[in-house]
Amino acid sequence: MDKDDIHGFDLGGPKVREASVRTAFWTKLRRVAGRIRFAREAVAAWYCVADPATPARVRAILVGALAYFILPVDVIPDVILGLGFTDDAAMFWAAWKAVGGHIQDRHRARAAAVLDDGAP
């Protein structure tokens, strides 16, 4: 079994996962931003991933957290009112603890501007 093939699910390599996140992140965020408390952190993480100065290891950890956020199926389904995004928040918390020092003020400022204006 390929290391990127977990229990029959082909996750693709790092480039494939990053491309998946890039295409699905904004769609999901627009749908749920008002219901999640970590929207600002998610968008700041997105801009950190997009920053060419971000180290590959940091980018990989953040892409993993963002990929978990956009997955349609996860540990606690997002449709469960009040609990649906707790696993997503936990994933972001873990990623933030691991690499939060790499998320710069410029990433946070772009996140704030996007969330205030409503457009990426």
C-alpha positions in Angstrom: 0.0 0.0 0.0 1.3 3.5 -0.9 1.9 5.8 2.1 -0.6 8.2 0.5 -3.3 5.5 0.2 -5.0 5.1 3.6 -7.7 2.4 3.9 -8.5 2.5 0.2 -8.5 6.3 -0.1 -6.0 7.7 -2.5 -4.9 11.0 -0.9 -2.5 11.9 -3.6 0.9 13.4 -3.0 1.5 16.7 -1.3 1.0 18.7 -4.5 -2.4 17.0 -5.1 -3.5 17.7 -1.6 -2.5 21.3 -1.8 -4.3 21.7 -5.1 -7.4 20.2 -3.5 -7.3 22.6 -0.7 -6.8 25.5 -3.1 -9.9 24.6 -5.0 -12.3 23.8 -2.1 -11.2 26.0 0.8 -13.0 29.2 -0.2 -16.2 27.4 -1.2 -16.4 25.7 2.2 -15.4 28.8 4.1 -18.1 30.9 2.5 -20.7 28.3 3.5 -19.7 28.1 7.1 -17.7 31.2 8.1 -20.5 32.5 10.3 -20.8 29.2 12.2 -17.1 28.7 13.1 -15.0 30.6 15.6 -11.7 29.8 13.9 -12.5 31.3 10.5 -9.9 34.1 11.0 -7.2 31.5 11.9 -8.2 29.3 8.9 -7.9 32.2 6.5 -4.6 33.3 8.1 -3.3 29.7 7.7 -4.5 29.8 4.0 -2.4 33.0 3.4 0.6 31.4 5.2 0.4 28.4 2.9 0.2 30.7 -0.1 3.3 32.7 1.0 6.4 31.5 -0.9 8.5 32.4 2.2 6.7 29.7 4.3 8.9 26.6 4.9 7.7 23.4 3.2 7.2 21.6 6.6 5.0 24.4 7.9 3.1 24.5 4.6 2.5 20.7 4.8 1.1 20.9 8.4 -1.2 23.8 7.5 -2.4 22.1 4.3 -3.2 19.0 6.4 -5.3 21.1 8.8 -7.1 22.9 5.9 -7.7 19.6 4.1 -9.3 18.2 7.2 -11.5 21.2 7.3 -12.8 20.8 3.7 -13.2 17.0 3.9 -16.9 16.2 3.5 -16.6 13.3 6.0 -14.7 13.6 9.2 -14.8 12.3 12.8 -17.8 14.6 13.8 -20.0 15.4 10.8 -20.2 19.2 10.3 -24.0 19.1 10.1 -24.3 18.2 13.9 -25.4 21.5 15.4 -23.1 22.7 18.1 -20.5 19.9 17.7 -20.0 19.6 14.0 -16.8 21.8 13.8 -15.2 20.8 17.1 -13.0 18.2 15.5 -12.0 20.8 12.8 -11.2 23.3 15.5 -9.1 20.7 17.3 -7.1 20.0 14.1 -6.5 23.8 13.7 -5.5 24.1 17.3 -2.9 21.3 16.9 -1.6 22.8 13.7 -1.5 26.3 15.2 0.5 25.0 18.2 2.9 23.2 15.9 3.6 26.1 13.5 1.7 29.2 14.7 4.9 31.1 15.0 5.2 31.1 11.2 1.9 32.7 10.7 2.9 36.4 10.3 1.1 39.6 11.0 0.8 40.1 7.2 -1.2 36.8 7.0 -3.5 37.8 9.8 -4.0 41.3 8.3 -5.0 39.7 4.9 -7.3 37.3 6.7 -9.0 40.2 8.6 -9.4 42.2 5.4 -10.9 39.3 3.6 -13.4 38.4 6.3 -14.3 42.1 6.8 -14.8 42.6 3.0 -16.2 39.2 2.2 -14.0 38.4 -0.8 -10.6 36.6 -1.1 
